[in-house]
Structures are given as C-alpha cells and as structure tokens.
Amino acid sequence: MAKMLKITQVKSVINSLYDKHRPVMEALGFTKNYHTLYKKDSPAIRGMIHRVQHLVIWEELDEKDVKVRRKKGPGYTVLDKGTTRS
C-alpha cells in the first residue's frame, strides 16, 4: 500500500538560512504558514523534509484513507470522506 505524507508549514522561512531552506520550501510547494500539502512518500521528499524539519510538521498516512483531488500547482487537496465537489 502506498504511503502519503501530510506536511504542514508551521514556521516562516524569513529568519532561516536563505540559500538552503527557501528553495526547498518552494520546491515542496509551500507559499505561506499553516499551508498543508499531501505528497507521495519518496526518498527525495523525505530528504527535503529532513532539510527543513524545524519549519514543518509531518505525518504518514495510508493512501486508502485519503481522498485526493489534484489541483493546480504542487501538492494535493484532500476532501473529507462523503463530501463531493463539482
């Protein structure tokens, strides 16, 4: 079963090392604080999370527990089970 990672930005990149952390946060797809993204688990994503571990919180989820709808841009939008959007 494929794993998903729920990643939430909890701190700003303003006071962090500009050359190392800002490009990683942009590559992950974060644009503002408390923005949550859902990514498929891979070694590349894990490495990026490790680089900015002081700026984000994350947890593992099973893909079957997450109803995912693709949106424009990086990451995923997750809808609660039983809700639909047109």
Chimera marker file (.cmm) of the C-alpha trace (Angstrom):
<marker_set name="trace">
<marker id="1" x="0.000" y="0.000" z="0.000" r="1" g="1" b="0" radius="0.5"/>
<marker id="2" x="1.367" y="3.406" z="-0.968" r="1" g="1" b="0" radius="0.5"/>
<marker id="3" x="2.037" y="5.907" z="1.771" r="1" g="1" b="0" radius="0.5"/>
<marker id="4" x="1.236" y="9.598" z="1.728" r="1" g="1" b="0" radius="0.5"/>
<marker id="5" x="2.886" y="12.320" z="3.786" r="1" g="1" b="0" radius="0.5"/>
<marker id="6" x="0.872" y="15.159" z="5.296" r="1" g="1" b="0" radius="0.5"/>
<marker id="7" x="3.249" y="18.129" z="5.569" r="1" g="1" b="0" radius="0.5"/>
<marker id="8" x="2.314" y="21.433" z="7.234" r="1" g="1" b="0" radius="0.5"/>
<marker id="9" x="4.475" y="24.550" z="7.367" r="1" g="1" b="0" radius="0.5"/>
<marker id="10" x="4.461" y="25.917" z="10.926" r="1" g="1" b="0" radius="0.5"/>
<marker id="11" x="7.313" y="28.456" z="10.842" r="1" g="1" b="0" radius="0.5"/>
<marker id="12" x="8.315" y="31.150" z="8.399" r="1" g="1" b="0" radius="0.5"/>
<marker id="13" x="11.431" y="30.951" z="6.228" r="1" g="1" b="0" radius="0.5"/>
<marker id="14" x="12.216" y="34.619" z="6.876" r="1" g="1" b="0" radius="0.5"/>
<marker id="15" x="14.705" y="34.016" z="9.702" r="1" g="1" b="0" radius="0.5"/>
<marker id="16" x="16.122" y="30.753" z="8.369" r="1" g="1" b="0" radius="0.5"/>
<marker id="17" x="19.149" y="30.262" z="6.129" r="1" g="1" b="0" radius="0.5"/>
<marker id="18" x="18.011" y="31.824" z="2.855" r="1" g="1" b="0" radius="0.5"/>
<marker id="19" x="20.210" y="29.821" z="0.467" r="1" g="1" b="0" radius="0.5"/>
<marker id="20" x="19.406" y="26.421" z="1.961" r="1" g="1" b="0" radius="0.5"/>
<marker id="21" x="15.826" y="26.497" z="3.210" r="1" g="1" b="0" radius="0.5"/>
<marker id="22" x="13.837" y="28.808" z="0.944" r="1" g="1" b="0" radius="0.5"/>
<marker id="23" x="14.469" y="26.810" z="-2.285" r="1" g="1" b="0" radius="0.5"/>
<marker id="24" x="13.485" y="23.583" z="-0.519" r="1" g="1" b="0" radius="0.5"/>
<marker id="25" x="10.240" y="25.081" z="0.776" r="1" g="1" b="0" radius="0.5"/>
<marker id="26" x="9.445" y="26.415" z="-2.708" r="1" g="1" b="0" radius="0.5"/>
<marker id="27" x="10.230" y="23.017" z="-4.251" r="1" g="1" b="0" radius="0.5"/>
<marker id="28" x="7.844" y="21.346" z="-1.825" r="1" g="1" b="0" radius="0.5"/>
<marker id="29" x="5.182" y="23.882" z="-2.829" r="1" g="1" b="0" radius="0.5"/>
<marker id="30" x="4.709" y="25.957" z="0.311" r="1" g="1" b="0" radius="0.5"/>
<marker id="31" x="3.555" y="29.548" z="-0.079" r="1" g="1" b="0" radius="0.5"/>
<marker id="32" x="2.524" y="30.598" z="3.433" r="1" g="1" b="0" radius="0.5"/>
<marker id="33" x="2.428" y="29.471" z="7.064" r="1" g="1" b="0" radius="0.5"/>
<marker id="34" x="-0.016" y="26.719" z="8.078" r="1" g="1" b="0" radius="0.5"/>
<marker id="35" x="-0.309" y="25.565" z="4.479" r="1" g="1" b="0" radius="0.5"/>
<marker id="36" x="-0.799" y="21.777" z="4.303" r="1" g="1" b="0" radius="0.5"/>
<marker id="37" x="0.320" y="19.604" z="1.405" r="1" g="1" b="0" radius="0.5"/>
<marker id="38" x="-0.080" y="15.895" z="0.756" r="1" g="1" b="0" radius="0.5"/>
<marker id="39" x="2.812" y="14.243" z="-1.079" r="1" g="1" b="0" radius="0.5"/>
<marker id="40" x="3.537" y="10.661" z="-2.050" r="1" g="1" b="0" radius="0.5"/>
<marker id="41" x="6.250" y="9.169" z="0.145" r="1" g="1" b="0" radius="0.5"/>
<marker id="42" x="9.642" y="9.007" z="-1.575" r="1" g="1" b="0" radius="0.5"/>
<marker id="43" x="13.288" y="9.343" z="-0.531" r="1" g="1" b="0" radius="0.5"/>
<marker id="44" x="13.508" y="12.738" z="-2.253" r="1" g="1" b="0" radius="0.5"/>
<marker id="45" x="10.557" y="14.140" z="-0.291" r="1" g="1" b="0" radius="0.5"/>
<marker id="46" x="11.939" y="12.665" z="2.942" r="1" g="1" b="0" radius="0.5"/>
<marker id="47" x="15.298" y="14.368" z="2.262" r="1" g="1" b="0" radius="0.5"/>
<marker id="48" x="13.607" y="17.722" z="1.708" r="1" g="1" b="0" radius="0.5"/>
<marker id="49" x="11.626" y="17.330" z="4.926" r="1" g="1" b="0" radius="0.5"/>
<marker id="50" x="14.830" y="16.488" z="6.796" r="1" g="1" b="0" radius="0.5"/>
<marker id="51" x="16.474" y="19.673" z="5.463" r="1" g="1" b="0" radius="0.5"/>
<marker id="52" x="13.634" y="21.894" z="6.766" r="1" g="1" b="0" radius="0.5"/>
<marker id="53" x="12.477" y="19.800" z="9.726" r="1" g="1" b="0" radius="0.5"/>
<marker id="54" x="12.425" y="22.834" z="12.031" r="1" g="1" b="0" radius="0.5"/>
<marker id="55" x="9.925" y="24.626" z="9.737" r="1" g="1" b="0" radius="0.5"/>
<marker id="56" x="7.393" y="21.836" z="9.143" r="1" g="1" b="0" radius="0.5"/>
<marker id="57" x="5.488" y="19.084" z="10.897" r="1" g="1" b="0" radius="0.5"/>
<marker id="58" x="4.586" y="15.909" z="9.054" r="1" g="1" b="0" radius="0.5"/>
<marker id="59" x="2.907" y="12.543" z="9.469" r="1" g="1" b="0" radius="0.5"/>
<marker id="60" x="2.455" y="9.362" z="7.455" r="1" g="1" b="0" radius="0.5"/>
<marker id="61" x="-0.951" y="8.374" z="6.116" r="1" g="1" b="0" radius="0.5"/>
<marker id="62" x="-2.212" y="5.413" z="4.106" r="1" g="1" b="0" radius="0.5"/>
<marker id="63" x="-3.289" y="6.378" z="0.610" r="1" g="1" b="0" radius="0.5"/>
<marker id="64" x="-6.569" y="4.467" z="1.011" r="1" g="1" b="0" radius="0.5"/>
<marker id="65" x="-7.515" y="6.697" z="3.978" r="1" g="1" b="0" radius="0.5"/>
<marker id="66" x="-7.072" y="9.874" z="1.950" r="1" g="1" b="0" radius="0.5"/>
<marker id="67" x="-9.476" y="11.009" z="-0.743" r="1" g="1" b="0" radius="0.5"/>
<marker id="68" x="-7.285" y="13.086" z="-3.023" r="1" g="1" b="0" radius="0.5"/>
<marker id="69" x="-8.236" y="15.595" z="-5.692" r="1" g="1" b="0" radius="0.5"/>
<marker id="70" x="-5.489" y="17.061" z="-7.867" r="1" g="1" b="0" radius="0.5"/>
<marker id="71" x="-5.362" y="20.841" z="-8.075" r="1" g="1" b="0" radius="0.5"/>
<marker id="72" x="-3.269" y="23.321" z="-9.994" r="1" g="1" b="0" radius="0.5"/>
<marker id="73" x="0.235" y="23.623" z="-8.623" r="1" g="1" b="0" radius="0.5"/>
<marker id="74" x="2.198" y="21.306" z="-6.344" r="1" g="1" b="0" radius="0.5"/>
<marker id="75" x="0.606" y="19.164" z="-3.659" r="1" g="1" b="0" radius="0.5"/>
<marker id="76" x="-2.861" y="17.799" z="-3.209" r="1" g="1" b="0" radius="0.5"/>
<marker id="77" x="-6.202" y="18.940" z="-1.857" r="1" g="1" b="0" radius="0.5"/>
<marker id="78" x="-7.824" y="16.406" z="0.436" r="1" g="1" b="0" radius="0.5"/>
<marker id="79" x="-11.567" y="16.175" z="0.777" r="1" g="1" b="0" radius="0.5"/>
<marker id="80" x="-13.304" y="14.541" z="3.730" r="1" g="1" b="0" radius="0.5"/>
<marker id="81" x="-14.954" y="11.225" z="3.007" r="1" g="1" b="0" radius="0.5"/>
<marker id="82" x="-18.547" y="11.726" z="1.992" r="1" g="1" b="0" radius="0.5"/>
<marker id="83" x="-18.128" y="15.239" z="0.626" r="1" g="1" b="0" radius="0.5"/>
<marker id="84" x="-18.077" y="15.978" z="-3.057" r="1" g="1" b="0" radius="0.5"/>
<marker id="85" x="-17.099" y="18.996" z="-5.063" r="1" g="1" b="0" radius="0.5"/>
<marker id="86" x="-18.089" y="19.797" z="-8.585" r="1" g="1" b="0" radius="0.5"/>
<link id1="1" id2="2" r="1" g="1" b="0" radius="0.2"/>
<link id1="2" id2="3" r="1" g="1" b="0" radius="0.2"/>
<link id1="3" id2="4" r="1" g="1" b="0" radius="0.2"/>
<link id1="4" id2="5" r="1" g="1" b="0" radius="0.2"/>
<link id1="5" id2="6" r="1" g="1" b="0" radius="0.2"/>
<link id1="6" id2="7" r="1" g="1" b="0" radius="0.2"/>
<link id1="7" id2="8" r="1" g="1" b="0" radius="0.2"/>
<link id1="8" id2="9" r="1" g="1" b="0" radius="0.2"/>
<link id1="9" id2="10" r="1" g="1" b="0" radius="0.2"/>
<link id1="10" id2="11" r="1" g="1" b="0" radius="0.2"/>
<link id1="11" id2="12" r="1" g="1" b="0" radius="0.2"/>
<link id1="12" id2="13" r="1" g="1" b="0" radius="0.2"/>
<link id1="13" id2="14" r="1" g="1" b="0" radius="0.2"/>
<link id1="14" id2="15" r="1" g="1" b="0" radius="0.2"/>
<link id1="15" id2="16" r="1" g="1" b="0" radius="0.2"/>
<link id1="16" id2="17" r="1" g="1" b="0" radius="0.2"/>
<link id1="17" id2="18" r="1" g="1" b="0" radius="0.2"/>
<link id1="18" id2="19" r="1" g="1" b="0" radius="0.2"/>
<link id1="19" id2="20" r="1" g="1" b="0" radius="0.2"/>
<link id1="20" id2="21" r="1" g="1" b="0" radius="0.2"/>
<link id1="21" id2="22" r="1" g="1" b="0" radius="0.2"/>
<link id1="22" id2="23" r="1" g="1" b="0" radius="0.2"/>
<link id1="23" id2="24" r="1" g="1" b="0" radius="0.2"/>
<link id1="24" id2="25" r="1" g="1" b="0" radius="0.2"/>
<link id1="25" id2="26" r="1" g="1" b="0" radius="0.2"/>
<link id1="26" id2="27" r="1" g="1" b="0" radius="0.2"/>
<link id1="27" id2="28" r="1" g="1" b="0" radius="0.2"/>
<link id1="28" id2="29" r="1" g="1" b="0" radius="0.2"/>
<link id1="29" id2="30" r="1" g="1" b="0" radius="0.2"/>
<link id1="30" id2="31" r="1" g="1" b="0" radius="0.2"/>
<link id1="31" id2="32" r="1" g="1" b="0" radius="0.2"/>
<link id1="32" id2="33" r="1" g="1" b="0" radius="0.2"/>
<link id1="33" id2="34" r="1" g="1" b="0" radius="0.2"/>
<link id1="34" id2="35" r="1" g="1" b="0" radius="0.2"/>
<link id1="35" id2="36" r="1" g="1" b="0" radius="0.2"/>
<link id1="36" id2="37" r="1" g="1" b="0" radius="0.2"/>
<link id1="37" id2="38" r="1" g="1" b="0" radius="0.2"/>
<link id1="38" id2="39" r="1" g="1" b="0" radius="0.2"/>
<link id1="39" id2="40" r="1" g="1" b="0" radius="0.2"/>
<link id1="40" id2="41" r="1" g="1" b="0" radius="0.2"/>
<link id1="41" id2="42" r="1" g="1" b="0" radius="0.2"/>
<link id1="42" id2="43" r="1" g="1" b="0" radius="0.2"/>
<link id1="43" id2="44" r="1" g="1" b="0" radius="0.2"/>
<link id1="44" id2="45" r="1" g="1" b="0" radius="0.2"/>
<link id1="45" id2="46" r="1" g="1" b="0" radius="0.2"/>
<link id1="46" id2="47" r="1" g="1" b="0" radius="0.2"/>
<link id1="47" id2="48" r="1" g="1" b="0" radius="0.2"/>
<link id1="48" id2="49" r="1" g="1" b="0" radius="0.2"/>
<link id1="49" id2="50" r="1" g="1" b="0" radius="0.2"/>
<link id1="50" id2="51" r="1" g="1" b="0" radius="0.2"/>
<link id1="51" id2="52" r="1" g="1" b="0" radius="0.2"/>
<link id1="52" id2="53" r="1" g="1" b="0" radius="0.2"/>
<link id1="53" id2="54" r="1" g="1" b="0" radius="0.2"/>
<link id1="54" id2="55" r="1" g="1" b="0" radius="0.2"/>
<link id1="55" id2="56" r="1" g="1" b="0" radius="0.2"/>
<link id1="56" id2="57" r="1" g="1" b="0" radius="0.2"/>
<link id1="57" id2="58" r="1" g="1" b="0" radius="0.2"/>
<link id1="58" id2="59" r="1" g="1" b="0" radius="0.2"/>
<link id1="59" id2="60" r="1" g="1" b="0" radius="0.2"/>
<link id1="60" id2="61" r="1" g="1" b="0" radius="0.2"/>
<link id1="61" id2="62" r="1" g="1" b="0" radius="0.2"/>
<link id1="62" id2="63" r="1" g="1" b="0" radius="0.2"/>
<link id1="63" id2="64" r="1" g="1" b="0" radius="0.2"/>
<link id1="64" id2="65" r="1" g="1" b="0" radius="0.2"/>
<link id1="65" id2="66" r="1" g="1" b="0" radius="0.2"/>
<link id1="66" id2="67" r="1" g="1" b="0" radius="0.2"/>
<link id1="67" id2="68" r="1" g="1" b="0" radius="0.2"/>
<link id1="68" id2="69" r="1" g="1" b="0" radius="0.2"/>
<link id1="69" id2="70" r="1" g="1" b="0" radius="0.2"/>
<link id1="70" id2="71" r="1" g="1" b="0" radius="0.2"/>
<link id1="71" id2="72" r="1" g="1" b="0" radius="0.2"/>
<link id1="72" id2="73" r="1" g="1" b="0" radius="0.2"/>
<link id1="73" id2="74" r="1" g="1" b="0" radius="0.2"/>
<link id1="74" id2="75" r="1" g="1" b="0" radius="0.2"/>
<link id1="75" id2="76" r="1" g="1" b="0" radius="0.2"/>
<link id1="76" id2="77" r="1" g="1" b="0" radius="0.2"/>
<link id1="77" id2="78" r="1" g="1" b="0" radius="0.2"/>
<link id1="78" id2="79" r="1" g="1" b="0" radius="0.2"/>
<link id1="79" id2="80" r="1" g="1" b="0" radius="0.2"/>
<link id1="80" id2="81" r="1" g="1" b="0" radius="0.2"/>
<link id1="81" id2="82" r="1" g="1" b="0" radius="0.2"/>
<link id1="82" id2="83" r="1" g="1" b="0" radius="0.2"/>
<link id1="83" id2="84" r="1" g="1" b="0" radius="0.2"/>
<link id1="84" id2="85" r="1" g="1" b="0" radius="0.2"/>
<link id1="85" id2="86" r="1" g="1" b="0" radius="0.2"/>
</marker_set>
